Structure formats: C-alpha cells, structure tokens
Amino acid sequence: MPNTVDPSKSAQLFSNFAKNPVVVCFIGAIFVTYILMAVWARRKDLQDKAKVKISVLEDNDPLAEFRYLVRIRTGHRMGSSPSSRVILTLQGSEGVCEPHLLTDPEKPVFERGAEDLFLVSCAFSLGELRSIRLWHDNSGDHPAWYVGSAMVHDLQTEQKWHFLCNSWLSVDIDDCTVEKEFPVASETDMKGFSNVFFTKTTTDFCDGHIWYSVVSRPPSSSFTRVQRVSCCFSVLLCSMLTSIMFYGIPTDPSEQSMDMGPITLTWSQVIIGIESSILVFPINLLIVGIFRHALPRKNKTKKKTEKTQKASEGSGNVENEAPTFTLQFDQNDLTVDFLIKDIQRIIYLFAYTMRCPLPSTEGNSQKPDVIDLLTELQNLIEQQHLLHQNQNLSVFWTYSNHLLKQLENLEAEVKLMGPSDFSRPGCYSQILLHVQNLKKLLEIIRSSRPIVEKQVSSSKPKKPSRKGLPWWFVYVGWLLVAGTSVTSGYFTMLYGLKYGKDRSVSWIISIIMSFTESLFFTQPVKVLFLAVFFALVVKKNNFEDGEHVYKFLKKVNGCPGQSRVCLAKRNCTHNYYQPPPPGDLEKMRKNMIMQQKARSLIMEILVFLGFLWMLLLVAYGQKDENGFYLIDHIRQSFSNGISDTMSSNDVFTWANTVLLENLFGENPGFITDGNSKLVGSARLRQVRVKRDSCETAKSMRYAIPKCNAPYSWENEDMGTYAPGWDDLNFTNGTEDTITAWLYQSQSTLNSAPVWGTIALYRGGGYVMDLGSNVQNATGKLQYLFNSTWLDEYTRAIFVEFTVYNANVNLFCIITLMLENSAGAFIFRSVLQNVRLYQSTGGFQSFLMASQVFYFLFILYYMFVQAKLLKRQKWAYFRNKWNLLDLAIIILSWSSLSVFIKKTVQGNKDVENYHKHKDQFPSFHDSAVMDTTLGYLMAFLVLLSCLKLWHLLRLNPKLNLITSSLQRAWSDMSSFVFVLFIILIAYSITCNLIFGWKLSSYKTLPDAFRSIFSLQMGIFNYDEVMDTDPELGAIIISTCVIFITFVILTLFVSVILQGFSEERNNHQPSEEEEIVNLLLAKILGFFGMKTRKHSNKEA
C-alpha cells in the first residue's frame, strides 16, 4: 500500500513550509518552467504555421498545364541545410522537364530535417518518371546539402514515385560533386531494412516521442508544441506523485527476491510498478490521444468558402477559390526589353527540351534584335522538324502544342504593345507578321501528322483517410491537463511537507536520476527496438498526404485554363539553370577547401590559445611568489658570520651563535622570524673520508707522514667508531649521542645525494639531531666540540631542517653545507619551498577547474593525433610538429603522474611527521617530486610556445624569418661548428693559464661559461688583467676579434644573405592564400572590401 496523507491537514502541513521548503519550491519551479516553455512553444507554433505551405515556383511556365507535386526531405545531419540555390529537373519516359529553381520568398526552404513541397509545372506529360536530377550553385556560406529522400506526385494521373537519395551535394564531402541524378526507388528498395528503420526512427523521434517532439515537431502536425509541452508537464507531475506515494515503503525481510545479475526484483516492487502504471498512464494516454486525433477547428471564413464552393460547383465557377499560378501584369510592363527576354526564354526552353545546342552569341556585344531572335526560333523549328519528321513518338510533336500556345501569347503581347512602343517605323508590323508566320509554320507542320494531344486530367484528388475526434474535444484535453497537473502537484507538495527535509531532498535526487535515465536511455532504446521491429516484420512506410496537401490539390484541379496574357518570370540568362562546369567546380572545390583550412586553422589557434592559457594557469598555480622572499629571508638569516676561510673552531662558533639563535626564536617551536615553525628537529650530518686514503709523494714522506684524499664515493668512510673517532669495538654515551659516531646509509636517513661546490655527496653520514629546544641543542654541540667531531677527515657538514610558514602556506626545506677544501670550510646553502597543504580559497577551486580543463584539452589533442596517426601511419613520425604535439601529450601525462606522486608522498611525509614530532622529518622525496613537476611544467610551457610559433606561421613576417633560416641553415651549421671549436680552444687555454688562480676558470665548464659570457658583454676584465696583464690582454683581444668581429659578423652575413634571397625568390604558399582569405572574411565582416589581384580568380 502507498503512503497516506490527510488533505484535511493541509494548513498544518503548509505551516511547516519554512522548515521544509524543498518539495514546494521544486513544484513551483516546475510550474514556472512550464509557463516559460509554453510561451516559447506558442511562438514556435506561430512560426510553424508559416512553414505549412506548398511553394508554387516563380519560374513555372504560366502556359504549362501539366503539374507535379515534388516533396523533398532534407537530412538530419549537421550542416545539411544549404545556403545555395537548388535546381531540379524531372526526367520521364517521354521527355525532360526544364530546370526549376526550388525556392520560396515567403519561407525558408531545405532546413535541417524539414520537408518541403513544391508545385512544378511542365509543358507536356513526362510519362513514367525515371529519375530526378538535383544540383546547386554552391553559393552562400554553407552551400553543402544532404538530400534525404524525394517524392514526385503526378497531379494528372495520381501516380507517385519515390526516390531514396541519402547523399551529399557538396564540393568537399562524400563524392565531391554538387550534381546527382537519382533513379526511381523500387518496391524492394522502399521495404529495405535501412530505409524502413531510418524512416520509422525519425518519425517516432520527431513526432511520436512526447518529449523529443517538443523540439522537432513536424510543422504540418495538428498536435501543437504547446499541447505537447502540456502533456509532458502532466506526465511529469503524475509520475512524481506516484513516485513520492511509494517512496520509502519498508519491505518485508522475509520476502523472497529474484536476482537477475545486478538487478534484484521483489514481489512488492512488481506490485508498486503495476499500481504506478495504472495511476499514471491511462489518463495521460487519453490526453495525448485527444490532442493528437482532434481535428482542427474550421473558422468562419473557411465555412463561407466551403459554402461558396459548393454553390459554384454546378456552374463551374471556381476561379475565385483557385490559387494563382500566373502573374498578371499592367500594360505598362510590356516593353521591347521584356519582349526580347520572352523570346529568348521560348528559344531556351525549346532548345533545352529538344536537346539541341543554343545559337552562339559570343563576340556579339550588341543588344539582340527581336526580328533576329524570331528568325533564330524559326530556324530551330525547321531544323527540329527535319530531324523528327520520321519519328512518331518524338518529343517535338509533344512539345509543339505548348510552343503554339507560347506563340499565341507572344502575338497577344505584341498587339498590346502597339506601334508606338517600337523605335523604328514598320518594326511593329514586321514583328507581328513574323510571329503570325511562325504560327502558320507550326500549324502546317502539325497538320502534316495527326497528333494525339494529351488532355489534362481533371480528376479530384484522393482525400486523406483520416478520421478523428470533433474539434471541441481539445477543450476536454485541456481540462484533463489542468486537473491532473494541479491535483498531482498539490498532493506531491503535501507528501513532501509530511516527509521532512532530509527525506524530501533524497526523493528529489532519486526522481531526477530516474527521469534522466528514462529520458536519455530507456525511451530512446524503446524507440529503436520498435523501429527494428517495423523494419524486420511490418516493412511498411506511411506516405499519406496531409489535410493541407489535399486542400491545395483540390484548388489546383479547379484552376481554369488561361485566357489572358501571362507574364513568365523565368530569366534564362541565369547561370544556375545549368550545372556548374567541371572547371568552375574544381575552382569551387579548391576555394571550399581553402575556406575549410582557414576555419580549421582559426579554430586550431583559438583552441590552442585556450590550452596555453590553461597551461600557464596550472604552471603558475604550482608556484608562489612569496616563496622567493621566504627563501631569501632564511638564507640571509643563517649566512651571517660566514667567511671564505673557516676553520673547525669557526664552524662551532657559527653553530653556537648564528645557527642556534636563528633556529630557536623567542616563540617556542618557531625560528627567529616568529612566523616560520620548525618542523620536528634540526640535524647535523657529517661526511668523511677513510684514513690513509691517498699516498704522499716519496720525497715528502719525511715531512708529511699522512695524506687525506679529497671526497669521492670510493673514499667515503662508512665505519663505526667510538666517541673521538676511536677504533674501539664498543661505544660510550647516551642514545642521542651514539648516532654521531655510527654511519647511517642514505636509505636509512631517507635522504638523497646533494650537489656541493666541490663534489656530489651521498645522502648518508654521521648524524646528530639537535632536538627541539635551544638548551638541548647547545649541549649536543658542546659534546661534539669536546669529542673532536670535526677533524682532518671531515669533508662536509650539513645542517638540515624544515620550517613551515602558515602565512604563505609553504614548507621550506633547508640544507646548509660547509665543505672542507684544503683545510678551510666553504659555505653553501640549498633551500627549496613546497606546498603540501592545498589552499581552501576561491583561487584553489579555480586552479582545480583549470587543471580539469587542461586535461580535457589534452584528451582532445590525443584524439586529433590518433586520427593523424591512423591516416599518416609511419609518415606521422617524420613530421617534427607531430613529434612536438606527441611530446606535449607525454609530458602532460608525466606531469599528472608526478603530481599524483607528489600529493601521495606529501601526505605520507606529513603523516610521518605527526607520528614522530620530536625527530627530524625528511621531506626530501616531496621536494624532489615538486622540483620534477616544476621542470616538467617549464618544458611544457617551452614546447607550447614553440607550437604557438608554428601556428602563427601565417604571419608574413614570421613566415619570412622561418623560411630565411631554413634557406641559410646549411651555411649557418658550418659557422656554428667553427664557432664552437674556437670557444673550446679559448676555454681550454684560459683554464690552463688562469684556472689555478681565478674561480671563473677553475674547471673547463667554468672557463667555457666565462668565454661565452665575454661575447654577451658580461665579463670581469679586472680579475684577468690583475692576474696577468700582458697575456690576459692578448687572449681577450684576440678572442673578441676572432669571434665577435669575424665569426659572428660572417654568421650574421649568412643570415642576411638567406633573408635577401628568400625575399627576392619568395614563392606564395597555400598558407598565404589562407591569410588573404581570412583577411577578406574579416574585412567583409566589417563591411570593407579588399583589392583583388588581377592574376587571381575571385
């Protein structure tokens, strides 16, 4: 049984609205949404009324008596609606109809998924239709057209022919053609699976599906969008009521259930489903059925029209009700120019029907004369008579009747004009006489052979077999919609107020999920299964005409014959009445490809700019500008009292004063600045070498009895000692001091090798934790001093600790190094900050969103590169820009993996610190991950900027620079090699001469860096001149002369030579044409015109 609610307690329930407004506000939002959707649907219904119209073509011949109703469906694919002019010809067993421009000035035609009807007139009966021919002139911004299907209805014989097109007419899609001929579909083709399935699926989604049809409703349907929106509103509220009625009903634990894989079904659930269906579907199916089958109401004007039509049927007077298929005109419209165009039209249609070439007019720039045109027409008639006099079934004999009507109409036009309309005297009589002679010639030709003229059938059109409910049933449907909606909404609010806030929220979430699943999965799958059933079993398509088609055809058949002079609007000089020639088609295809490349390049640049913006946000979001100031402050604080020559006693003095004073501030647990907390404790670590690790020269052994080697991993001491570095096998001291004499490996200390000024040191050594307070640290330092912890075998001392500054949310990992070099200690500091706690402000949310968008871009680029790889195969890896994109993708995913590793390692290090707060915590692994992530992000930014250079190659200056460097690269590479050899030579020379005195030349890399800096103007002349004035002056002067003034000057000359050759011999590339096209489009958008080059096609 469902949950119950007492309507008599409505006031009591609504008094708790402030505590539980969830369901009431949800229902209110649905009602407001319905009102807005109904307003939108009403506007769309008014627009659809204008689309329910059969277009009478303007270029129909007013004297043609044979009419065909052409129905064309445009496909549902993206970009299937054309902006170009579409032309149609009908090809039958008895001839070919002249081309017709399919357009309507009162409504848009060939919209995506739409169906358009056109009335086409023909001069003679085409007989059995064999095919239709469609093409367009490829004009407009989106000329491509996807033709779905077509149907031609012969209004004389009531025959219908179907054509299954399903193809693109486009210069750059599919067959890359704008012209195709489609044969008549057979009965087998019409019952084919693909045709029936697609037709049924489209019909069910566009008209049958109550939700989807709100957007895609056919304009000819009497089931309006407002009614569909109202039905959806009623179904939704009824479903919500049944859902909340049965929501949260407890089940019997002992009830048996049936497991079907992931689905568990109980008997109570089955009963609830049946009860819900009984409550929801019958009433809503009744509402939908009423709206769908109610006949439209006839207004007063239509009733008067029907009465008048019935009264006039006896007398045959239906002219007032017949649609106007011809255009009457005033006598002032008749001019010589009009007469010339009319004769040219007659010649064109006659020549097109007879399939004979038109008289050539090339080289004749003068205005054509009426007499000359009539002479051409006479020659054509005589020529075709000679060709077809022995053919009984020739098109010539069929068309002659229509040609005679055209000549009669032409004679009437000349008579209406009169002699005053012609410039030359006697011209009127000559023209009139010539037209009459043409009539007589045609009558003589026709009388020589008996012609069976086909009369236009006057049979009435078949009325559609639609039976429906009376129009006033619509009011019953609206009453049911209002009743069910208000009742369901009211009781749903009562249930929501009764359930409480938490239960109401969970119910709303469940109903939204259930509705979404039903709308986007269950119902579409149901439609597809139904379409498959029809395609496999029923195999039937319904092509019945609508009521508006029947009324139109009824008027067409009642239209009387023409008894007045008629104006034809066809202008045969238009190029679109002929399919584009192959040469023009190739130019169109090339231009279209250029436009596509331009659009794709603009899109690629815009997408990449978005990608680069996200990358910069992610890269700089990992860093904090406050980190530099934190590091600089700590470095200055702990480097006081440091000198270049420090003995072991000076080291202990510095540690007892500067180190401890800054390490332990006034606030317990903080260093001297009072803002940075000391994390755990600091520790000292010593790295030593083995005793007697080197041999003294024999001549000096009497003076120097022992030798201590420089630090190396082979000479590092890893032994265990007693205090004072005694070799005894036992140790004395506390647990805190024993570690100072025991070697601990790098893995034990959770450390890593450290680069120093002199060498690369292992992460292990002899360590001493200083503790968390100054007294303990002072005592341990004094113990180490008294025990001679620093001696001649000490090679480096490391002071390691970590601080956390909550003001900037940064950990700072500090390593202070004192390296022993020839008896003196050299100071060096390594500091690194890392963020292990994510911020909680708005910027952090923005940064996370940027990271998500960045990897969405990466997924998009992976998809693009996968398509390129599939198309290019192994040639993909020979393109350097493809490799650049591949490197960006690999580095991005590497950065993501390092970021995840850093996050996991950071949480692990912080957790370890909280477990051992009094010990030294190692954050080295987190710091390494953060450094690696920084390097990866830096390289990503570098590679992305290189790709931006490639995308901006359309800039003429950038393209010229790139081409110049490519042209000069062979000579440049030789100069680079020579320059490198000279730099190496001078570096070796300076290292050998000054390396023992000056730190800038102590090693070969240092010397190379100094010589290279000399070319940049960054050089310390004084230290070289003070060391050796004569030799130093020679080396510096010759280096500057040979490298700066000779080699680099020649190097620049090679580049300038390549630049000059490239500019003089520049060949316009396809990309430059794309640039010109882009500029033309941009300037055209702002109403400006560009100059066209005389040597290029427009």
Long-range contacts (C-beta under 8 A, 24 or more apart in sequence): 1-249, 2-245, 2-246, 2-249, 2-275, 3-244, 3-245, 3-246, 3-247, 3-248, 3-249, 3-495, 5-491, 5-494, 5-495, 5-498, 7-491, 7-494, 10-494, 13-494, 13-497, 13-498, 14-497, 16-497, 17-497, 19-501, 20-496, 20-497, 20-499, 20-500, 20-501, 20-504, 22-496, 22-501, 22-504, 22-505, 22-508, 23-244, 23-492, 23-493, 23-495, 23-496, 23-497, 23-499, 23-504, 23-507, 23-508, 24-493, 24-496, 24-497, 26-496, 26-508, 27-237, 27-489, 27-492, 27-493, 27-496, 30-233, 30-236, 30-237, 30-489, 31-489, 34-229, 34-230, 34-233, 37-214, 37-229, 38-226, 38-229, 38-230, 41-214, 41-224, 41-225, 41-226, 41-228, 41-229, 42-225, 42-226, 44-225, 45-224, 45-225, 45-226, 48-217, 48-219, 48-225, 49-219, 50-106, 50-107, 51-107, 51-108, 51-114, 51-219, 52-219, 52-220, 52-548, 53-104, 53-106, 53-107, 53-117, 53-548, 54-117, 54-118, 54-119, 54-548, 54-549, 54-552, 55-102, 55-103, 55-104, 55-107, 55-109, 55-116, 55-117, 55-118, 55-119, 56-118, 56-119, 56-323, 56-325, 57-100, 57-101, 57-102, 57-103, 57-118, 57-119, 57-120, 57-121, 58-101, 58-103, 58-105, 58-569, 58-570, 59-100, 59-101, 59-568, 59-569, 59-570, 59-571, 60-100, 60-119, 60-120, 60-121, 60-325, 61-98, 61-121, 61-123, 61-349, 61-402, 61-568, 61-570, 62-325, 62-326, 62-327, 62-562, 62-566, 62-567, 62-568, 63-123, 63-402, 63-405, 63-406, 63-409, 63-562, 63-566, 63-568, 64-121, 64-122, 64-123, 64-402, 65-121, 65-456, 65-561, 66-121, 66-122, 66-123, 66-124, 66-125, 66-126, 66-156, 66-456, 67-119, 67-120, 67-121, 67-122, 67-155, 67-156, 67-556, 68-97, 68-119, 68-120, 68-121, 68-122, 68-126, 68-152, 68-153, 68-154, 68-155, 69-117, 69-118, 69-119, 69-120, 69-152, 69-153, 69-155, 69-549, 69-553, 70-102, 70-117, 70-118, 70-119, 70-120, 70-132, 70-150, 70-151, 70-152, 70-153, 71-115, 71-116, 71-117, 71-150, 71-151, 71-152, 71-153, 72-102, 72-110, 72-115, 72-116, 72-118, 72-147, 72-148, 72-149, 72-150, 73-114, 73-115, 73-116, 73-147, 73-148, 73-149, 73-150, 74-110, 74-111, 74-112, 74-113, 74-114, 74-115, 74-116, 74-145, 74-146, 74-147, 74-148, 75-112, 75-113, 75-146, 75-147, 75-148, 75-166, 76-112, 76-113, 76-148, 76-202, 77-112, 77-146, 79-142, 79-144, 79-146, 80-112, 80-113, 80-144, 80-145, 80-146, 81-110, 81-111, 81-112, 81-142, 81-145, 82-110, 82-136, 82-140, 82-142, 82-143, 82-144, 82-145, 82-169, 83-139, 83-140, 83-141, 83-142, 83-143, 84-136, 84-137, 84-138, 84-139, 84-140, 84-143, 84-145, 84-178, 85-136, 85-137, 85-139, 85-576, 86-110, 86-134, 86-135, 86-136, 86-145, 87-134, 87-135, 87-136, 87-137, 87-576, 87-577, 87-579, 88-118, 88-120, 88-132, 88-133, 88-134, 89-132, 89-133, 90-120, 90-122, 90-126, 90-129, 90-132, 90-133, 90-152, 91-126, 91-129, 91-130, 91-131, 91-132, 91-133, 91-181, 92-125, 92-126, 92-127, 92-128, 92-129, 92-130, 93-126, 93-127, 93-128, 93-129, 93-130, 94-124, 94-125, 94-126, 94-127, 94-393, 94-395, 94-398, 95-124, 95-126, 95-127, 95-353, 95-395, 95-398, 95-399, 96-126, 96-352, 96-353, 96-355, 97-122, 97-126, 98-122, 98-123, 98-349, 98-352, 98-353, 99-352, 99-577, 99-578, 101-576, 101-577, 110-145, 113-202, 113-206, 113-216, 114-219, 115-218, 115-220, 117-549, 119-325, 119-556, 121-325, 123-349, 123-353, 123-399, 123-402, 124-395, 124-398, 124-399, 124-401, 124-402, 124-454, 125-156, 125-398, 125-454, 129-154, 129-159, 129-161, 129-184, 130-183, 130-184, 131-163, 131-181, 131-182, 131-183, 131-184, 132-163, 132-181, 132-182, 133-179, 133-180, 133-181, 133-182, 134-165, 134-169, 134-179, 134-180, 134-181, 134-182, 135-169, 135-178, 135-179, 135-180, 135-579, 135-580, 136-169, 136-178, 136-576, 137-178, 137-575, 137-576, 137-580, 138-171, 138-178, 138-580, 138-585, 138-588, 138-592, 143-170, 143-171, 143-178, 143-592, 144-168, 144-169, 144-170, 144-171, 144-172, 144-173, 145-169, 145-170, 147-180, 147-182, 150-182, 151-543, 153-545, 155-457, 155-461, 155-553, 155-556, 155-557, 156-456, 156-457, 156-459, 157-457, 158-459, 158-461, 158-462, 160-543, 161-185, 162-190, 162-543, 164-189, 164-190, 164-195, 170-592, 171-585, 171-588, 171-589, 171-592, 172-589, 172-592, 172-593, 172-596, 176-589, 177-585, 178-579, 178-580, 178-585, 178-588, 179-579, 179-580, 190-541, 191-539, 191-540, 193-535, 193-536, 194-535, 195-541, 196-531, 196-534, 196-535, 196-538, 196-539, 196-540, 196-541, 197-531, 197-532, 197-534, 197-535, 199-541, 200-530, 200-531, 200-534, 200-535, 200-541, 201-527, 201-528, 201-531, 204-527, 204-530, 204-531, 205-524, 205-527, 208-527, 209-523, 209-527, 210-235, 210-288, 211-519, 211-523, 220-546, 220-548, 222-292, 222-294, 222-295, 222-296, 223-291, 223-292, 224-291, 227-291, 227-474, 227-477, 228-291, 230-478, 230-481, 230-485, 231-284, 231-287, 231-288, 231-291, 231-481, 233-481, 233-485, 234-284, 234-287, 234-480, 234-481, 234-484, 234-485, 234-488, 235-280, 235-284, 236-515, 237-484, 237-485, 237-488, 237-489, 237-492, 238-279, 238-280, 238-283, 238-284, 238-484, 238-488, 239-276, 239-280, 239-511, 239-515, 240-488, 240-492, 240-511, 241-279, 241-488, 241-491, 241-492, 241-495, 242-275, 242-276, 242-279, 242-280, 243-276, 243-507, 243-510, 243-511, 243-514, 244-492, 244-495, 244-496, 244-499, 244-507, 244-511, 245-495, 246-272, 246-275, 246-276, 247-495, 247-499, 247-503, 247-507, 247-510, 248-499, 248-503, 248-507, 283-480, 283-484, 284-484, 286-480, 287-477, 287-480, 287-481, 287-484, 290-469, 290-473, 290-474, 290-476, 290-477, 290-480, 291-474, 291-477, 293-468, 293-469, 294-468, 294-469, 294-470, 294-471, 294-473, 294-474, 294-477, 295-468, 295-469, 295-470, 295-471, 296-471, 296-547, 297-471, 297-472, 297-474, 298-471, 318-555, 318-558, 318-559, 318-560, 319-560, 321-555, 321-558, 322-555, 322-556, 322-558, 322-559, 322-560, 323-552, 323-555, 323-556, 323-559, 325-556, 325-559, 326-562, 326-566, 326-567, 327-566, 327-567, 327-569, 328-564, 328-566, 328-567, 329-565, 329-567, 331-416, 333-567, 334-413, 334-416, 334-417, 334-421, 335-417, 335-421, 336-370, 336-421, 336-422, 336-423, 339-370, 339-410, 339-413, 339-414, 339-417, 339-431, 340-367, 340-368, 340-370, 340-373, 341-571, 342-410, 342-413, 342-568, 343-370, 343-373, 343-374, 343-377, 343-410, 344-368, 344-373, 344-572, 344-573, 345-568, 345-570, 345-571, 345-572, 346-377, 346-403, 346-406, 346-407, 346-410, 347-373, 347-376, 347-377, 347-380, 348-572, 349-572, 350-377, 350-380, 350-381, 350-384, 350-399, 350-403, 351-380, 353-395, 353-399, 354-380, 354-384, 354-395, 354-396, 354-399, 356-380, 356-383, 356-384, 370-427, 370-431, 371-427, 371-430, 371-431, 371-434, 374-431, 374-434, 374-435, 374-438, 375-434, 377-438, 378-434, 378-437, 378-438, 378-441, 381-438, 381-441, 381-442, 381-445, 382-441, 385-445, 389-448, 389-449, 392-449, 397-446, 397-449, 397-451, 398-451, 398-454, 400-442, 400-445, 400-446, 400-451, 401-446, 401-451, 401-453, 403-442, 404-439, 404-442, 404-443, 404-446, 407-435, 407-438, 407-439, 407-442, 408-439, 409-565, 409-566, 410-435, 411-435, 411-436, 411-439, 412-565, 413-565, 416-565, 458-557, 459-557, 460-554, 460-557, 461-550, 461-553, 461-554, 461-557, 462-550, 463-550, 464-544, 464-545, 464-546, 464-547, 464-549, 464-550, 465-544, 466-544, 466-547, 587-1097, 594-1070, 594-1073, 594-1074, 594-1077, 595-1077, 597-1070, 597-1074, 598-1074, 598-1077, 598-1078, 598-1081, 601-951, 601-954, 601-1074, 602-1078, 604-951, 605-951, 605-952, 607-857, 607-860, 608-944, 608-947, 608-948, 608-951, 610-853, 610-857, 611-854, 611-857, 611-861, 611-944, 612-944, 612-945, 612-948, 614-850, 614-851, 614-853, 614-854, 614-857, 615-854, 615-937, 615-940, 615-941, 615-944, 616-941, 617-846, 617-847, 617-850, 617-854, 618-847, 618-850, 618-851, 618-854, 618-937, 619-937, 619-938, 619-940, 619-941, 621-843, 621-847, 621-850, 621-851, 622-835, 622-930, 622-933, 622-934, 622-937, 623-934, 624-808, 624-809, 624-810, 624-833, 624-835, 626-807, 626-808, 626-810, 627-808, 627-810, 627-812, 627-833, 630-676, 630-805, 630-808, 630-810, 630-812, 630-833, 631-812, 631-831, 631-832, 631-833, 633-673, 634-671, 634-676, 634-803, 634-812, 634-814, 634-831, 635-829, 635-831, 637-662, 637-671, 637-672, 637-673, 638-662, 638-799, 638-814, 638-816, 638-829, 639-827, 639-829, 642-827, 644-824, 644-826, 645-824, 646-818, 646-824, 646-825, 646-827, 647-823, 647-824, 647-825, 648-790, 648-791, 648-794, 648-825, 650-825, 651-790, 651-797, 651-818, 651-825, 652-781, 652-784, 652-785, 652-790, 655-684, 655-781, 655-799, 656-778, 656-781, 659-799, 659-816, 660-774, 660-777, 660-778, 660-781, 663-770, 663-774, 663-777, 663-801, 664-773, 664-774, 664-777, 668-773, 669-772, 671-803, 675-805, 675-806, 675-807, 676-803, 676-804, 676-805, 676-812, 677-803, 677-804, 677-805, 677-806, 678-772, 678-801, 678-802, 678-803, 679-801, 679-802, 679-803, 679-804, 679-811, 679-913, 679-921, 679-923, 680-772, 680-801, 680-802, 680-913, 680-916, 680-917, 680-918, 680-919, 680-920, 680-921, 681-769, 681-770, 681-771, 681-772, 681-801, 681-918, 681-919, 681-920, 682-769, 682-770, 682-777, 682-799, 682-800, 682-801, 682-920, 683-767, 683-768, 683-769, 683-770, 683-799, 683-800, 683-801, 683-920, 684-740, 684-767, 684-768, 684-770, 684-784, 684-797, 684-798, 684-799, 685-749, 685-751, 685-765, 685-766, 685-767, 685-768, 685-797, 685-798, 685-800, 686-740, 686-765, 686-766, 686-767, 686-789, 686-790, 686-794, 686-796, 686-797, 686-798, 687-711, 687-716, 687-761, 687-762, 687-764, 687-765, 687-794, 687-795, 687-796, 687-797, 687-798, 688-716, 688-717, 688-765, 688-766, 688-793, 688-794, 688-795, 689-715, 689-716, 689-717, 689-793, 689-795, 690-715, 690-716, 690-717, 690-719, 690-793, 691-717, 691-793, 708-792, 708-793, 710-758, 710-759, 710-795, 711-758, 711-759, 711-761, 711-795, 711-796, 712-759, 713-762, 716-762, 717-743, 717-793, 718-743, 718-745, 718-764, 719-743, 723-787, 724-787, 724-788, 725-788, 725-791, 725-793, 736-768, 736-769, 736-771, 736-780, 737-768, 737-780, 737-783, 739-766, 739-767, 739-768, 739-769, 740-766, 740-767, 740-768, 740-784, 740-787, 740-789, 741-766, 742-766, 749-922, 750-922, 750-924, 750-925, 751-922, 751-924, 752-924, 752-925, 752-928, 754-798, 754-815, 754-817, 754-830, 755-830, 756-796, 756-817, 756-819, 756-828, 757-817, 757-819, 757-821, 757-826, 757-828, 758-819, 758-821, 758-826, 759-795, 759-819, 761-795, 761-796, 761-798, 763-924, 765-798, 767-920, 769-919, 769-920, 771-918, 772-918, 794-820, 795-819, 795-820, 796-820, 797-825, 800-920, 801-920, 802-921, 802-923, 809-835, 809-837, 809-839, 810-834, 810-835, 811-835, 811-836, 811-923, 811-926, 813-923, 813-924, 813-927, 832-927, 832-930, 832-931, 834-906, 834-923, 834-926, 834-927, 834-930, 835-930, 836-906, 836-907, 836-909, 836-910, 836-923, 836-926, 854-892, 855-892, 855-896, 858-889, 858-892, 858-893, 861-885, 861-888, 861-889, 862-889, 865-889, 881-947, 881-950, 884-943, 884-946, 884-947, 884-950, 885-947, 887-943, 888-940, 888-943, 888-944, 888-947, 891-936, 891-939, 891-940, 891-943, 892-940, 894-936, 895-933, 895-936, 895-937, 895-940, 898-929, 898-932, 898-933, 898-936, 899-933, 901-929, 902-926, 902-929, 902-930, 902-933, 905-929, 953-1071, 954-1071, 954-1072, 954-1074, 954-1075, 954-1078, 956-1072, 956-1075, 959-1069, 959-1071, 959-1072, 960-1059, 960-1062, 960-1063, 960-1066, 961-1059, 963-1062, 963-1066, 964-1055, 964-1058, 964-1059, 964-1061, 964-1062, 964-1063, 965-1055, 965-1058, 967-1058, 967-1061, 967-1062, 968-1054, 968-1055, 968-1057, 968-1058, 968-1059, 971-1054, 971-1057, 971-1058, 972-1051, 972-1054, 972-1055, 972-1058, 975-1047, 975-1050, 975-1051, 975-1054, 976-1051, 978-1047, 979-1043, 979-1047, 979-1048, 979-1051, 982-1042, 982-1043, 982-1047, 983-1008, 983-1011, 983-1012, 983-1043, 984-1008, 986-1011, 986-1035, 986-1039, 986-1043, 987-1011, 989-1035, 990-1035, 993-1028, 993-1031, 993-1035, 994-1024, 994-1027, 994-1028, 994-1032, 997-1027, 998-1023, 998-1024, 998-1027, 1011-1039, 1014-1039, 1014-1040, 1015-1043, 1015-1044, 1015-1048
